[in-house]
Amino acid sequence: MLRRTFGHADFRGLQAGVIGELLAGRSAMAVLPTGGGKSLCYQIPALIRPGLGLVVSPLIALMADQVAGLQQAGVAAERLDSNTLPAERADIWRRIDEGQLDLLYLSPEGLMQPSMLDRLSRLNLALVAVDEAHCVSQWGHDFRPEYRMLGRIAQVFPNVPRLAVTATADARTRDDIRAELRLEGAAEFVDSFARPELALNAERKRGKGHDRVVELVLERPGRAGVVYAGSRDSTEKLAEKLIAQGVPALAYHAGLDKNVRARRLEEFLEADAAVMVATIAFGMGVDKPDVRFVIHADPPAAIEAYWQEIGRAGRDGQPAEGITLYGSADMAWASKRIEGREAPDEVRQVQTRKLRQFYAMLEGTTCRAAAVRRYFGEEGVAVCGVCDICTSPPQGIDAT
């Protein structure tokens, strides 16, 4: 099935172990790197086990992308969300009732509707997969309160194997996922966070940061890339500057009409050399294998967010770059945002510590990739040999 349906010759990393747990009817938690084939870990068991496979996903765009890919591969998959028309909804339920559907994608809010739970509880389910499971944790970088409701799945579907998957979760976040989703006895699979194809670089901002971003993009002609900016206004202005220099750039943020966002995403995915200038509204689950660089014009506030966003590059296994521009004003702004959030003091303290750990990595004098891997709990980590620290070690200063 792996070769016939999905076109892969072999399983990668820990995929086989995760799939084996689900096929045996047991629940699991899997932390696999971006581009490490997380989705196959629930798609294959859902096709082999009898019944309907449920997949919980946080974004409509992410669901639409996965469902389209599955349908193209000949898999009977559908999604139910706020964009689903009544006639389409009725047809999907007819196919479910007739046993013609293998996979159904839902948002957390959609799944936890009492009427939805009631209807699904009468069906034979193959599994329930919670994608982007770090969203359940208040310690994670992308906490979504609606994910907290998903703890009830264990109670509503007590005999159905469940899988929590994510690409970025440190030890504390993994413990929170396990507790919130009632996965206390489940097997845990944590793969290496190594991305040997990624060369990480960081540099302090000097002068106008946008001008430096334009320079970096122009030094990489004919390549697909993503530039992350901290505000909607910045994405528009940066895209305009790049277009003025002849770069096929596109701005993307949550303030755009959804049809404009969908069109620009499609343009980016199909182009060989487009540059997407985006806020964090762009990224989760976007699968364009040939992105050659990711530039942070404005840095994120945690290593988890950084790793997920940088992870957009090099998914085809070919050399790629992750470049971060940062300054003390960025850290101050991020710290102020954390203090202004409505969250328990303990949560704000953890987020502040994550912010400091991220900037310590940017300012550090040791291998960047090794620092990230140690942050996620890996031991015995070797230097990458390709980051800016490895290729141009900082010169020590003799202060005697």
C-alpha positions in Angstrom: 0.0 0.0 0.0 2.9 2.4 0.8 4.2 2.1 -2.7 1.0 1.6 -4.6 -1.1 4.4 -3.0 1.5 6.9 -1.7 4.4 6.3 -4.0 7.1 5.6 -1.3 9.4 2.6 -1.4 10.1 2.4 2.3 8.9 3.8 5.6 11.0 6.7 7.1 12.3 7.1 10.6 9.8 5.9 13.2 6.8 5.6 10.8 6.6 1.8 10.9 6.6 1.7 14.7 3.8 4.2 15.0 1.7 2.5 12.3 2.3 -0.9 14.0 0.8 0.5 17.3 -2.4 1.7 15.6 -2.8 -1.5 13.5 -2.6 -3.4 16.8 -5.5 -1.2 18.1 -3.3 0.8 20.6 -3.0 4.5 21.0 0.3 6.4 20.5 1.9 9.8 20.4 4.5 10.7 17.7 6.8 13.7 17.4 8.3 13.5 13.9 10.2 16.2 12.1 8.7 18.5 9.6 8.7 16.6 6.3 9.0 13.3 8.2 5.7 11.9 6.9 3.5 12.4 10.0 0.3 12.1 8.0 1.1 8.6 6.7 1.2 7.4 10.3 -2.6 7.7 10.5 -3.6 7.5 6.8 -2.2 4.0 6.3 -3.8 2.5 9.4 -7.1 4.2 8.6 -7.1 2.5 5.2 -6.1 -0.9 6.6 -8.3 -1.0 9.7 -12.0 -1.5 9.3 -14.2 1.6 9.7 -13.8 5.3 9.2 -10.6 7.2 10.2 -11.2 10.6 11.8 -8.5 13.3 11.5 -8.7 16.5 13.7 -6.8 19.4 12.1 -6.6 23.1 13.1 -6.9 24.8 9.8 -9.3 24.6 6.9 -6.5 25.2 4.4 -4.5 22.4 5.9 -7.5 20.0 5.7 -8.2 21.0 2.1 -4.6 20.4 1.1 -4.4 16.9 2.6 -7.8 15.8 1.4 -7.0 17.0 -2.2 -3.8 15.0 -2.1 -5.5 11.9 -0.9 -8.2 12.1 -3.5 -5.6 12.5 -6.2 -4.0 9.2 -4.9 -7.4 7.5 -5.1 -8.2 7.5 -1.4 -11.9 8.1 -0.4 -11.3 11.1 1.9 -13.5 14.2 2.6 -13.6 17.1 5.0 -16.5 18.7 6.9 -16.0 22.4 7.8 -17.7 25.7 7.7 -17.2 25.9 3.9 -19.0 22.6 3.2 -22.3 23.3 1.4 -25.4 21.5 2.7 -25.7 19.3 -0.4 -22.0 18.3 -0.1 -22.5 17.6 3.6 -25.5 15.4 2.9 -23.6 13.4 0.2 -20.6 12.9 2.6 -22.9 11.5 5.3 -24.5 9.2 2.8 -21.1 7.9 1.8 -20.1 7.4 5.5 -23.4 5.6 6.2 -22.8 3.3 3.2 -19.2 2.6 4.3 -17.7 4.2 1.2 -15.4 6.7 3.0 -12.0 5.9 4.5 -10.9 9.3 6.0 -12.9 12.2 7.4 -11.1 15.5 8.3 -12.7 17.8 10.9 -11.8 20.8 13.0 -11.8 20.5 16.8 -14.9 22.6 17.1 -16.6 20.6 14.3 -15.8 17.3 16.0 -16.9 18.3 19.5 -20.4 19.4 18.5 -22.8 17.2 20.4 -24.7 16.3 17.3 -21.5 15.3 15.5 -20.2 13.2 18.5 -23.6 11.5 18.7 -23.6 10.6 15.1 -20.0 9.4 15.0 -20.4 7.4 18.2 -22.8 5.1 16.3 -20.2 4.3 13.6 -17.3 1.8 13.5 -14.2 4.0 13.7 -10.7 2.9 12.5 -8.9 5.5 14.6 -8.9 9.2 15.7 -5.8 11.2 14.8 -5.1 14.6 16.3 -2.8 16.5 14.0 -0.7 19.4 15.1 -1.2 18.1 18.7 1.1 20.8 20.2 -1.9 23.1 19.9 -3.5 21.3 22.9 -0.7 22.5 25.2 -0.6 25.8 26.9 3.2 25.4 27.1 3.4 25.0 23.3 4.1 27.8 20.8 0.7 27.7 19.2 -1.9 27.0 21.9 -5.5 26.8 20.7 -8.1 26.7 23.4 -10.5 24.7 21.2 -8.0 21.8 21.3 -8.5 21.4 25.0 -12.0 20.0 24.3 -10.4 17.0 22.6 -9.7 15.2 25.9 -13.3 14.0 25.7 -12.5 11.8 22.7 -11.1 9.1 25.0 -14.5 9.0 26.8 -16.7 9.2 23.7 -14.7 6.6 21.7 -13.2 4.4 24.5 -12.2 1.5 22.3 -10.9 3.4 19.3 -7.1 3.8 19.0 -6.0 7.5 19.1 -2.9 9.1 17.7 -1.4 12.6 18.6 1.1 13.8 16.1 3.2 17.0 15.9 6.6 18.1 14.6 7.6 20.3 17.5 7.1 19.5 21.2 9.7 19.7 24.0 9.4 17.3 27.0 7.0 19.6 29.0 4.7 20.0 26.0 4.7 16.3 25.3 3.7 15.6 29.0 0.8 18.2 28.6 -0.4 16.6 25.3 -0.3 13.1 27.0 -2.3 14.4 30.0 -4.9 16.5 28.0 -5.6 13.9 25.4 -5.7 11.0 28.0 -2.8 9.2 26.4 -1.1 8.3 29.7 -0.4 4.6 28.8 0.3 5.2 25.1 3.6 4.5 23.4 5.6 7.6 22.6 7.7 8.0 19.5 10.1 10.9 19.4 12.3 11.0 16.3 15.6 13.0 15.9 15.1 16.7 15.1 18.2 16.6 12.8 17.7 18.3 9.4 21.1 17.9 7.8 20.0 19.5 4.6 19.2 22.8 6.5 22.0 25.4 6.9 21.0 27.8 9.7 22.2 31.4 9.8 21.4 34.3 12.1 22.5 37.9 11.9 21.8 41.1 13.9 19.7 43.7 12.2 21.6 46.7 11.0 19.9 49.8 9.6 16.7 49.0 7.7 16.0 45.3 8.2 13.8 45.2 5.0 16.6 46.3 2.8 18.7 43.4 4.1 15.9 41.0 3.3 15.7 42.2 -0.2 19.5 41.8 -0.5 19.3 38.2 0.7 16.5 37.3 -1.7 18.2 38.9 -4.6 21.3 36.8 -3.8 19.2 33.7 -4.3 17.7 34.2 -7.8 15.4 31.6 -9.4 14.7 29.9 -6.1 11.4 29.4 -4.2 11.5 30.9 -0.7 9.4 32.1 2.3 9.9 35.3 4.1 8.2 35.7 7.5 7.4 39.2 8.7 5.8 40.2 12.0 2.9 42.2 10.8 0.4 42.3 7.9 1.7 45.7 6.9 5.2 44.4 6.8 4.3 41.6 4.4 2.7 44.0 2.0 5.6 46.5 2.0 8.2 43.8 1.7 6.4 42.1 -1.1 6.2 45.4 -2.9 9.9 46.1 -2.5 10.7 42.6 -3.9 8.4 43.0 -6.8 10.0 46.4 -7.6 13.3 44.4 -7.9 11.8 41.9 -10.3 11.2 39.1 -7.7 7.9 37.2 -8.2 6.7 37.9 -4.6 3.3 37.4 -3.0 2.0 38.8 0.3 0.0 36.4 2.5 -1.7 37.2 5.9 -5.0 36.6 7.7 -6.4 40.0 6.7 -6.7 39.1 3.1 -9.9 37.7 1.6 -9.9 33.9 1.8 -10.2 33.6 -2.0 -7.2 35.8 -2.4 -5.2 33.7 0.1 -6.2 30.5 -1.7 -5.2 31.9 -5.1 -1.8 33.1 -3.8 -1.1 29.8 -2.1 -1.9 28.0 -5.3 0.4 30.3 -7.3 3.2 29.7 -4.8 2.8 26.0 -4.8 2.8 25.8 -8.6 5.7 28.3 -9.2 9.3 27.3 -9.4 10.7 30.5 -8.1 8.0 32.5 -6.2 8.7 34.1 -2.8 5.9 34.1 -0.3 6.1 37.0 2.2 3.9 36.0 5.1 2.8 36.3 8.6 2.5 33.1 10.7 -0.9 32.7 9.1 1.1 30.9 6.4 3.0 27.7 7.1 1.3 25.0 9.1 1.0 22.0 6.9 2.0 23.8 3.7 3.9 21.2 1.7 6.1 22.6 -1.1 9.1 20.3 -1.3 11.4 22.7 -3.2 11.5 25.7 -0.9 15.2 26.6 -0.9 15.2 29.3 1.8 13.2 30.6 4.7 14.1 34.1 6.0 12.8 35.6 9.2 12.6 39.3 8.6 11.2 39.4 12.2 12.0 36.5 14.5 9.4 34.3 16.3 9.2 34.0 20.1 10.2 30.4 20.7 12.4 27.6 19.3 9.4 25.5 18.5 7.9 28.2 16.2 11.3 28.9 14.7 11.8 25.2 13.9 8.4 24.7 12.4 8.7 27.8 10.2 12.3 27.1 9.1 11.1 23.5 8.4 9.2 24.8 5.4 12.6 24.7 3.6 14.3 21.6 2.1 11.5 19.1 2.4 12.8 17.4 -0.7 16.0 16.6 1.1 18.1 19.0 -1.0 20.3 21.7 0.6 18.3 24.7 1.9 18.8 27.7 4.2 17.1 29.2 7.2 18.2 32.8 7.9 17.0 34.8 10.9 17.4 38.6 11.3 17.0 39.8 14.8 17.7 42.7 17.2 17.2 43.6 20.8 14.0 45.5 19.9 12.5 42.3 18.6 13.0 40.6 21.9 11.6 43.5 23.8 8.5 43.6 21.6 7.9 39.8 22.0 8.4 40.1 25.8 5.8 42.9 25.9 3.3 40.8 23.9 3.7 37.9 26.3 3.2 40.1 29.4 0.0 41.5 27.7 -1.6 38.1 27.2 -4.5 36.8 29.3 -2.8 33.7 30.6 -1.9 32.3 34.1 1.4 33.7 35.5 3.0 30.3 35.2 2.3 30.1 31.5 3.6 33.6 30.8 6.8 32.7 32.8 7.3 29.6 30.7 6.7 31.6 27.4 9.2 34.3 28.6 11.8 31.5 29.3 11.2 30.0 25.9 11.8 33.5 24.4 15.1 33.9 26.2 16.2 30.4 25.2 15.5 31.2 21.6 17.6 34.5 21.7 20.3 32.6 23.6 20.5 30.3 20.6 20.6 33.2 18.1 23.4 35.0 20.1 25.2 31.7 20.9 28.6 30.7 19.7 27.9 27.0 19.3 26.4 25.0 16.5 22.8 26.3 15.9 21.3 22.9 14.8 22.9 21.1 17.8 21.5 23.8 20.2 18.0 23.2 18.7 18.2 19.5 19.0 19.4 19.7 22.6 16.5 22.0 23.4 14.1 19.3 22.3 15.9 16.8 24.6 18.2 15.0 22.2 21.5 13.7 23.8 24.9 13.0 22.2 24.2 15.6 19.5 27.0 16.2 16.9 27.6 19.6 15.3 25.9 20.1 11.9 29.0 21.4 10.0 26.9 23.7 7.8 25.4 26.5 10.0 27.2 29.9 10.1 28.8 29.1 13.5 30.2 25.8 12.1 31.5 27.3 8.9 32.8 30.6 10.4 33.4 30.1 14.1 33.2 33.4 16.1 36.7 34.7 16.9 37.5 34.8 20.6 38.5 38.2 22.2 41.6 38.4 24.3 40.6 40.7 27.1 43.9 40.4 29.0 
